[in-house]
């Protein structure tokens, strides 16, 4: 019985690692979330165009960014861009930090340089986790003042954070959107890594299921 419980726990663990990414609760993201394309720069498979989307007010003196991580650990970059199609030249708006522990993390006081007041642009959230780089974007209108913290701005009980340097994430500030003919090239290594990891997790899961089946027939 204990061995069966252990096998089931391991199966769930590897399934979570192989498939899990992250989602954004605040502010609302653009485009429809697609787990399979979240590794595509700059917005997780969505081609941004600020003239074609609705924007959400983001207060420069402090506003909320809330995410839910399904990996055991991730390093985070918050960045903004006022280019209509989110080409390169991103501005970092919060120190890079590491989250340990799956679940919700809410930062209620992310500040933006006041020079952006009155402008529209993109808030980009980049995760550097076990399966490479993952992206989400929100279309925002930068406004004066401080936002009211929503009631659902909470952190998971097992979540801790700490400041950390990540040169690979810092390099994402100058990363441009690939042309359509080369759209998948920059993410080839990441996709291959993710697919290989998912394949490994799938094979392990099948192997464990076979072992469990043999045990049940004994």
C-alpha positions, 0 to 999 in steps of 0.5 A, spaced: 500 500 500 505 504 501 509 503 495 503 504 491 502 511 494 509 512 493 508 511 485 502 515 485 505 521 488 511 520 483 507 520 477 503 526 479 510 530 480 513 528 474 506 530 470 506 537 474 514 538 472 513 536 465 506 540 463 506 546 468 507 553 466 505 559 469 498 564 469 497 571 470 491 574 475 493 581 475 493 585 470 489 581 465 493 578 459 492 579 452 490 573 447 488 567 449 492 563 454 496 557 450 500 552 454 504 550 448 506 556 446 508 560 452 515 559 450 514 563 444 517 571 445 515 576 446 508 574 449 507 567 449 505 566 442 500 572 441 503 577 436 502 584 440 499 590 437 497 595 441 492 598 436 488 592 436 487 591 444 483 594 450 488 596 455 488 596 463 490 602 467 497 601 471 498 606 476 506 608 476 506 609 483 504 602 485 500 597 482 499 589 482 502 583 478 500 577 480 502 570 478 501 563 479 507 558 478 506 551 477 513 549 477 517 548 484 521 554 482 522 560 477 526 566 476 522 572 474 523 578 470 518 584 470 519 589 463 515 594 459 515 596 452 511 602 449 513 600 442 506 598 438 508 591 437 513 590 443 519 590 439 526 590 443 528 595 448 524 593 454 525 597 460 526 593 467 521 595 472 523 591 478 529 587 480 529 580 478 527 575 483 527 568 485 520 564 487 521 558 491 515 554 492 509 552 487 502 557 487 500 564 487 505 570 488 502 577 488 507 583 488 502 589 490 507 595 489 510 594 482 512 601 480 513 604 473 518 610 471 513 617 471 515 618 464 511 613 462 504 616 464 499 617 459 502 612 454 500 605 452 504 599 452 506 592 454 507 589 461 511 583 460 512 577 465 518 572 463 519 566 467 526 562 467 524 555 470 526 548 469 523 548 461 526 554 459 523 561 458 516 563 458 512 569 456 506 573 458 504 580 456 498 585 458 496 591 454 496 597 459 495 604 460 500 608 464 496 612 469 498 617 475 497 614 482 497 608 486 492 602 485 488 599 490 490 592 492 485 587 490 482 582 495 485 576 491 492 579 492 495 573 496 501 568 496 501 561 497 503 558 504 509 555 501 512 561 497 518 564 498 522 570 494 529 572 494 533 577 490 537 574 485 541 575 478 540 572 472 544 574 466 540 570 461 533 574 463 537 581 463 538 579 456 531 579 454 531 586 455 534 587 448 530 581 445 526 583 439 520 579 436 522 574 430 520 575 423 514 570 421 519 566 417 524 565 423 519 565 428 521 558 431 528 559 431 530 563 437 526 558 441 528 551 438 533 549 444 527 551 449 522 547 445 527 541 444 528 541 451 521 542 453 519 536 449 525 532 451 523 533 458 516 532 457 517 525 453 522 523 459 516 524 464 511 521 459 516 515 459 517 515 466 509 515 467 508 509 463 513 505 466 511 506 473 504 505 471 506 498 468 510 496 475 503 498 478 499 494 474 504 488 475 503 489 483 496 489 482 496 482 479 500 479 483 
